[in-house]
Amino acid sequence: MEITMAHGSGGRASAELMARVFGKYFRNDILDRMEDSAVLEACGKIAFSTDSFVVSPPVFAGGDIGKLSICGTVNDLLMMGAVPEYIACGFILEEGLDIALLEKVVESMANTANEAGVKIVAGDTKVVEGRGGLYINTSGLGRIPEGRNVSAANIKDGDIVLLSGNLGDHHACVLSARMGIRSSIKSDCACLGDITKALFEGGVCVSAMRDVTRGGIGTVLNELAEASGCGIELDESEIPISSEVKGFCSILGLDPLYMGNEGKMVAFVPQQDAEKALALVKSTGNGKNAAAIGKAVKGKGVVIKTRLGGTRIVDVLQGEGLPRIC
């Protein structure tokens, strides 16, 4: 068996690779939880996460690989209820890379880190033969305030699923650039600290959160359903998607449920807190298009009620999900 592009898609092939190779040798009680960040005991609870970024093109409408690398790791920490504090970054630079591009990316990382309130405290750089490519790994550390416990294991039957905004913007933006298609679509690349802060300071009891990246919301919700032991039922008519992305999907035959995002999240909250939580999310800059899109139910897996009144199964992403974003 050889590695294929599908193994980096975030779908079924990625999960099988994790189980067959990485999970086989790295297995421990922390990693086995398969959360966005590891929750550790070290002078109180901390969250630790790492991710690698390989997006092409490296600069796109609304962001670049530098901004993406900070947002991706910061959001993973935020999804565990942590307050992000420190970032370490590693660069793999291919020979021939334009130094002006590298400087633009590094400046973008610094600006994004400052906005997110995190410090870049360690790093490493390697140069390899190639064609001028650029790859970044970021690792992050955050503190979890006392009393916070955010985990997929907390999801209960009846919890409401909140989505922070329109799906598919990042995927459509990057794919448009890659294909040379003129479009007004911009990436949603953003740190989601304003949303998590609003929820926690607003006193909402958040069961679980997850940012919606590779594999799309379809894959992410399947992962949460499996980890929680609950089923998830979605309402297609409530899922926010911009008219531009709808048109883009129609032309290329894409399904927004499996499109990557870099500034969207789902949150599971008790039914009695749902109305308040949605209002808090919609009050933030990154959550103005938020919606309640479904609920946790008894059973397993994810299903969606279609606009036509039918019901279909939403499985994890199969094969390769383009474009590769992380």
GIHUQUI-V74836 format. One record per residue. N is the residue number from 0. RES is the residue in three letters. OMEGA is omega in radians with two decimals (none if undefined). Layout:
n->[N N]
res->[RES RES]
omega->[OMEGA OMEGA]
This chain:
n->[0 1 2 3 4 5 6 7 8 9 10 11 12 13 14 15 16 17 18 19 20 21 22 23 24 25 26 27 28 29 30 31 32 33 34 35 36 37 38 39 40 41 42 43 44 45 46 47 48 49 50 51 52 53 54 55 56 57 58 59 60 61 62 63 64 65 66 67 68 69 70 71 72 73 74 75 76 77 78 79 80 81 82 83 84 85 86 87 88 89 90 91 92 93 94 95 96 97 98 99 100 101 102 103 104 105 106 107 108 109 110 111 112 113 114 115 116 117 118 119 120 121 122 123 124 125 126 127 128 129 130 131 132 133 134 135 136 137 138 139 140 141 142 143 144 145 146 147 148 149 150 151 152 153 154 155 156 157 158 159 160 161 162 163 164 165 166 167 168 169 170 171 172 173 174 175 176 177 178 179 180 181 182 183 184 185 186 187 188 189 190 191 192 193 194 195 196 197 198 199 200 201 202 203 204 205 206 207 208 209 210 211 212 213 214 215 216 217 218 219 220 221 222 223 224 225 226 227 228 229 230 231 232 233 234 235 236 237 238 239 240 241 242 243 244 245 246 247 248 249 250 251 252 253 254 255 256 257 258 259 260 261 262 263 264 265 266 267 268 269 270 271 272 273 274 275 276 277 278 279 280 281 282 283 284 285 286 287 288 289 290 291 292 293 294 295 296 297 298 299 300 301 302 303 304 305 306 307 308 309 310 311 312 313 314 315 316 317 318 319 320 321 322 323 324 325]
res->[MET GLU ILE THR MET ALA HIS GLY SER GLY GLY ARG ALA SER ALA GLU LEU MET ALA ARG VAL PHE GLY LYS TYR PHE ARG ASN ASP ILE LEU ASP ARG MET GLU ASP SER ALA VAL LEU GLU ALA CYS GLY LYS ILE ALA PHE SER THR ASP SER PHE VAL VAL SER PRO PRO VAL PHE ALA GLY GLY ASP ILE GLY LYS LEU SER ILE CYS GLY THR VAL ASN ASP LEU LEU MET MET GLY ALA VAL PRO GLU TYR ILE ALA CYS GLY PHE ILE LEU GLU GLU GLY LEU ASP ILE ALA LEU LEU GLU LYS VAL VAL GLU SER MET ALA ASN THR ALA ASN GLU ALA GLY VAL LYS ILE VAL ALA GLY ASP THR LYS VAL VAL GLU GLY ARG GLY GLY LEU TYR ILE ASN THR SER GLY LEU GLY ARG ILE PRO GLU GLY ARG ASN VAL SER ALA ALA ASN ILE LYS ASP GLY ASP ILE VAL LEU LEU SER GLY ASN LEU GLY ASP HIS HIS ALA CYS VAL LEU SER ALA ARG MET GLY ILE ARG SER SER ILE LYS SER ASP CYS ALA CYS LEU GLY ASP ILE THR LYS ALA LEU PHE GLU GLY GLY VAL CYS VAL SER ALA MET ARG ASP VAL THR ARG GLY GLY ILE GLY THR VAL LEU ASN GLU LEU ALA GLU ALA SER GLY CYS GLY ILE GLU LEU ASP GLU SER GLU ILE PRO ILE SER SER GLU VAL LYS GLY PHE CYS SER ILE LEU GLY LEU ASP PRO LEU TYR MET GLY ASN GLU GLY LYS MET VAL ALA PHE VAL PRO GLN GLN ASP ALA GLU LYS ALA LEU ALA LEU VAL LYS SER THR GLY ASN GLY LYS ASN ALA ALA ALA ILE GLY LYS ALA VAL LYS GLY LYS GLY VAL VAL ILE LYS THR ARG LEU GLY GLY THR ARG ILE VAL ASP VAL LEU GLN GLY GLU GLY LEU PRO ARG ILE CYS]
omega->[3.14 3.07 3.04 3.13 3.14 3.14 3.10 -3.01 -3.04 -3.13 -3.06 -3.12 3.09 3.14 3.12 3.10 3.11 -3.10 -3.02 -3.05 -3.02 3.14 -3.13 -3.03 -3.09 -2.95 3.00 -3.02 3.12 -3.11 -3.08 3.11 3.08 3.07 3.13 3.10 3.04 3.08 -3.00 3.03 3.13 -3.03 -3.03 -3.11 3.02 3.04 -3.11 -3.10 3.07 -3.13 3.13 -3.01 -3.00 -3.00 3.07 0.06 -3.08 3.08 -3.08 -3.13 3.13 3.14 3.10 -3.07 3.10 3.08 -3.14 -3.07 3.10 -3.13 -3.09 -3.12 3.09 -3.12 3.09 3.10 -3.14 -3.08 3.06 -3.14 -3.08 2.97 -3.09 -3.11 -3.01 3.11 2.93 -3.08 3.08 -3.11 2.92 -3.08 3.06 3.09 -3.14 3.11 3.09 -3.11 3.09 3.09 3.11 -3.13 3.11 -3.13 -3.13 3.09 3.11 3.10 -3.12 -3.13 -3.13 3.11 3.12 -3.14 -3.12 3.13 3.11 3.10 3.02 -2.92 3.13 3.14 3.14 3.13 3.04 3.08 -3.12 3.06 3.14 -3.06 3.08 -3.14 -3.09 3.14 -3.06 2.94 3.04 3.04 -3.07 -3.14 3.12 -3.13 3.09 -3.13 -3.12 3.11 3.12 3.12 -3.09 -3.09 3.07 -3.14 -3.11 -3.09 -3.09 3.03 -3.13 3.09 3.14 -3.14 3.06 3.04 -2.97 3.13 -3.04 3.12 2.90 -3.06 -3.09 -3.13 -3.12 3.13 -3.09 3.14 3.07 3.14 -3.12 -3.08 3.13 3.14 3.09 -3.06 3.06 -3.08 3.09 3.08 3.08 -3.07 -3.08 2.96 -2.96 -3.10 3.14 3.14 -3.12 3.11 -3.14 -3.13 -3.08 3.13 3.10 3.08 3.13 3.08 -3.08 3.12 -3.08 3.06 3.05 3.05 -3.01 -3.07 -3.11 3.11 3.08 -3.08 3.11 3.13 -3.12 -3.12 3.05 3.11 3.14 3.11 3.14 -3.10 -3.06 -3.06 3.11 2.94 3.10 -3.14 -3.11 3.05 -3.06 -3.08 -3.11 -3.08 -3.08 3.08 -3.12 3.13 3.13 3.13 3.08 3.12 3.12 3.13 -3.14 -3.12 -3.02 3.12 -3.14 3.09 -3.12 3.14 -3.11 3.13 -3.11 3.10 3.10 3.08 3.14 -3.13 2.96 3.07 3.06 -3.12 3.09 -3.08 -3.09 3.13 -2.94 -3.09 3.11 -3.11 -3.14 3.11 3.12 3.13 -3.10 3.14 -3.09 3.13 -3.10 -3.07 -3.03 3.12 -3.09 3.13 2.97 -2.97 -3.12 -3.10 3.02 -3.10 3.05 -3.14 3.12 3.13 -3.09 3.05 -3.14 3.02 -3.06 3.11 -3.13 3.09 3.11 3.10 3.08 3.12 3.02 -3.12 3.04 3.11 3.08 3.09 -3.02 3.07 -3.13 -0.07 3.08 -3.06 3.11 none]
